[in-house]
Amino acid sequence: MTITIIGAGAMGMAMAYGLKDRYKIEFVERDISKQDEIKREFGTEINSPKSFDITGKNILLAVKPTVLET
């Protein structure tokens, strides 16, 4: 099963590290500066929130409420 984490800040990364041994992890993040760490640790690229379809995905929200609109 794949888990999609929206947000790769401290909260999202903590959840990802806890789940990475049992699930495939993918990220949706607007800040691509974390790309290298995510690729190294999880073997995946960051998906852009503008072009990512969440239909049928298992989602964990890891963003602050003030960022939800953007």
C-alpha positions as CSV (number, residue, x, y, z in Angstrom):
1,M,0.0,0.0,0.0
2,T,1.1,3.5,-0.7
3,I,0.7,6.4,1.8
4,T,0.6,9.9,0.4
5,I,1.8,12.5,2.8
6,I,0.8,16.1,2.0
7,G,3.4,18.2,3.6
8,A,7.1,17.3,4.1
9,G,7.8,19.5,7.1
10,A,8.7,18.2,10.6
11,M,5.3,16.6,11.1
12,G,5.2,14.9,7.7
13,M,8.7,13.7,7.9
14,A,8.2,12.2,11.4
15,M,5.2,10.3,10.1
16,A,7.1,9.1,7.0
17,Y,10.0,7.8,9.0
18,G,7.6,5.9,11.3
19,L,5.8,4.3,8.3
20,K,8.6,3.8,5.7
21,D,9.3,0.2,6.8
22,R,5.7,-0.9,6.3
23,Y,4.5,1.2,3.4
24,K,5.6,2.9,0.2
25,I,5.6,6.7,0.9
26,E,5.0,9.5,-1.6
27,F,4.9,13.2,-0.8
28,V,3.0,16.2,-2.1
29,E,5.0,19.4,-1.1
30,R,5.2,22.9,-2.5
31,D,8.8,23.4,-1.2
32,I,11.1,21.4,-3.5
33,S,14.2,22.2,-1.3
34,K,13.5,18.9,0.5
35,Q,13.8,16.9,-2.7
36,D,17.3,15.5,-2.0
37,E,16.5,14.2,1.5
38,I,13.2,12.7,0.4
39,K,14.8,11.0,-2.6
40,R,17.7,9.6,-0.4
41,E,15.5,8.4,2.5
42,F,12.4,7.2,0.6
43,G,13.4,6.7,-3.0
44,T,10.7,9.0,-4.3
45,E,10.3,12.4,-5.9
46,I,8.2,15.3,-4.5
47,N,4.9,15.7,-6.3
48,S,3.6,19.2,-7.0
49,P,0.3,20.1,-5.4
50,K,-0.8,21.8,-8.6
51,S,-0.6,18.6,-10.8
52,F,-1.2,15.8,-8.3
53,D,-4.5,13.9,-8.3
54,I,-5.5,12.6,-4.9
55,T,-8.3,10.5,-6.1
56,G,-8.2,7.0,-4.6
57,K,-5.1,7.8,-2.5
58,N,-4.5,7.0,1.2
59,I,-3.7,10.5,2.5
60,L,-2.1,11.9,5.6
61,L,-2.4,15.6,6.0
62,A,0.7,17.1,7.6
63,V,0.3,20.8,7.0
64,K,-0.7,23.7,9.2
65,P,-4.3,24.8,8.8
66,T,-3.2,28.2,7.5
67,V,-1.6,26.6,4.5
68,L,-4.6,24.5,3.4
69,E,-5.9,27.0,0.9
70,T,-2.6,27.4,-0.9
